[in-house]
Amino acid sequence: MLTGKHALVTGGGTGIGLAIARALAEQGAKVTITGRRLDTLEAVAGDGLHPLRMDVQDEASVTDGIAEAVAARGPVQICVPNAGLAEGRALLKTDMDFWRNMMATNVDGAFLTIRESLKSMTTTDWGRVIAVSSIAGLKGLKGAPTYTASKHALIGLIRGLAADFAGKPYTFNALCPAYVDTEIVSRNVTSIMQRTGMDEAAARDLMVGVNPHGRLITPEEVAEAALFLCGENSGSMNGQALQIAGGDM
């Protein structure tokens, strides 16, 4: 259903980003996958996935990278700002470097990616922006106030753009998964073990327990939601934050 359309997925070499990129490619899209590690991107390239080294914290890198992708594959019609950091830290232990690094990736990076993608998207008659937020974008995540703030900000950006472009053939939505079975969960297990002294099983159970259905979400489940937002009858879904959270309310 997406044959001939150009999609751009940041953080597209692993986890949720890679699952979304592959799902879009399977539907015929030409998909630019971006990230800071070119070797990671090249390892999964092919079958409609085209690697591009790009650092979402660097404005010039985003501007030049997306311009290069547009020159190679045409206007970006599906923009998926997925690149993000997920790390918990108590507020009284949070310094400005930690705060700014989180915001630079999760908020500034999404803003730059969307802005540059819209330059070409708005020359076409159809477009989708699908930001990967988090269940933490809809409620407070204990022990992670900086991360929570960044994901709330991302949903605010999406809702503001949906209002700006209402009535035009472009939609803006956010995906809000709870804990997903990715490398981020593995890294968080290690972090929890170091902070609390828990063993590996207990640390993992702590995250699994946040999901009401008692298991980690698969990246492919998140990708299916992204496909829905690109579907034939998705034009009235705009400004929404879709929970993929196993029944979290």
SULMO-V768907 format. One record per helix or strand of 2 or more residues. SS is the DSSP state (H for helix, E for strand). FROM is the first residue (numbers start at 1). LEN is the number of residues. If there is no record, write none. Layout:
ss:SS from:FROM len:LEN
ss:SS from:FROM len:LEN
This chain:
ss:E from:6 len:5
ss:H from:15 len:12
ss:E from:30 len:6
ss:H from:38 len:7
ss:E from:49 len:5
ss:H from:59 len:15
ss:E from:76 len:5
ss:H from:91 len:3
ss:H from:96 len:26
ss:E from:127 len:6
ss:H from:135 len:3
ss:H from:145 len:20
ss:E from:170 len:8
ss:H from:183 len:14
ss:H from:200 len:9
ss:H from:219 len:11
ss:E from:241 len:4
